[in-house]
Amino acid sequence: MISGRIPLTLCAFCALLVRPATLPAQCGWNAGLFNVDLDGPVRAAQVFDDGNGPALYIAGEFTASNGVALNQVARWNGLAWTPLGDGLDGPVFALHVFVGPDGPSLYAGGAFSHAGAVPANHVARWNGSTWLPLGDGVDGVVRAFAGFHDGATPVLIAGGDFTSADRQPAARIAAWNTLTWAAFPPGADAPVHCLLASVDGGVPVVYAGGDFTAIGSVAAQRIARWDGAHWSALGAGTDDCVQALAEFNGQLYAGGAFASAGGAAASCIARWDGSGWSAVATGLSGHSTPRVRSLLAYDDGSGMALFAAGEFTRAGELVVNHIARWTGALWVPLGSGLAGSAAAGHTMVGFPGPVGVYVGGRFDAAGGASSHHVARWSVFGAPPFISGHPAATSACTGGTATLTVSVSAPGIGDPIYHWRRDGVYLANGGNLAGVDLPTLTISPVTMQDAGAYDCVVMGNCRHRVSHAATLSVWLSGTGDMNADGHVNGADIQPFVATLAAPGAPDPTVCAADCNADGEVDLNDAPVFVDRLLSE
């Protein structure tokens, strides 16, 4: 486990100080909250107080909303998106709140060259009224920020695709001390996509993820840790790009386009416990090029969870369209998720209260309602109530098994059901039917169907998990009634007794079902006799 880890991002600290804005208390996707038409995707989001109270800020590749010029960055005033001065002249990929000598400012990084009329090479700050440059900036795209404070002067670390800062060599990562830029020689050998500040065992650290295979003088496969003096690798890292980082339940989570972490299968998301990598259930998939672009630990009113957004449509067999919630034990969809041509979730930020998770990206709808590139997910109301849990049962191979859950007071919206075996979501097909219904049917039963079954029952916003019920399965048709490995005279009396009164499936009953049709009846007698004579 990673001990003593406390996120240091200033936006999280500021979020503790702000109060929720006045918003409608609705459950699920509040797509209509932003009844406006952004003309391009949102790539970054933050909560920032510019002196007029905390508000939601977004940035990306949009130029206007409902005819109002925004130029890549905007503030939500409760009714409409408003510009920040004259905005920026190119795409923005990162926003971050950092405290400088004149107080907190909103920092923007991306592919722009001017902030308003001010030259600002790929990075600038908004102090609440004016855009300001950061020295001579950097010579390439900025994709991520993190604040770092090791007891000396706080610095803002920037990562991206650049090779110099303040016209001095700085390969893809550099630090701004509010006056000048400094490099991390020799830097990274490929782009840095995400940064996360934290404390590990009382030591301030920064985690970096990206496309790199070396950073500083250390070999590190796409993810590394900076302790203020040295870079270190996190085990064997991942086999492809890391694009998002977050902490949840005392562990570091990484998301991206990878298929493995630490040499083991981990589809697009994995967790690091301080010594090794592990998969997060079956991961996220269901896209031609699946990837996680954003991770956020947040309590949306139904308990602290990890939210993941990106280009994916499934968590195992569960449909989760481009956004999902990890409870620490299972994946849960956020309604019907995000939709649209080339839909993807790119960024998330949580407003405290809880008010909700604000999601930005490339999409036209959230939860089935029109919403152009930004939406809010929030939770109010009760979860479904499970009035009847599935009961343990048994079956012979070739027979049929059913498990049923009953729900009353389903909460907001019609309940959605999804059955699991041993914690893994199931799919209809083969011998399974009703995985999305109150009753699951397994027919014909095989030995591989034995296990613990539960049902995740979801309302529009919240969910409950039924008690687990064990399905025991025994082999049919052996005729070996006493399980001594032989069919002989010792099996005749128990076979006749079972034939007269079969009872519920158990090893004896299943052994007597000699024709493996799921029933113990007179049709089994000739088969039993043949086996008896063949011994």
BELRA-V75680 format. One record per helix or strand of 2 or more residues. SS is the DSSP state (A for helix, B for strand). FROM is the first residue (numbers start at 1). LEN is the number of residues. If there is no record, write none. Layout:
ss	from	len
SS	FROM	LEN
SS	FROM	LEN
This chain:
ss	from	len
A	10	8
B	28	2
A	31	4
B	42	8
B	54	7
B	64	2
B	68	2
B	73	4
B	81	3
B	92	9
B	103	8
B	114	2
B	118	2
B	123	4
B	131	3
B	142	7
B	155	6
B	164	2
B	168	2
B	173	4
B	181	3
B	192	9
B	203	8
B	214	2
B	218	2
B	223	4
B	231	3
B	242	7
B	251	6
B	260	2
B	264	2
B	269	4
B	277	3
B	291	9
B	304	8
B	314	2
B	318	2
B	323	4
B	331	3
B	338	2
B	344	8
B	356	7
B	365	2
B	369	2
B	374	5
B	385	4
B	393	4
B	400	5
B	406	3
B	416	6
B	424	2
B	432	2
B	439	5
A	447	3
B	451	8
B	463	3
B	469	6
A	489	12
A	507	6
A	522	13
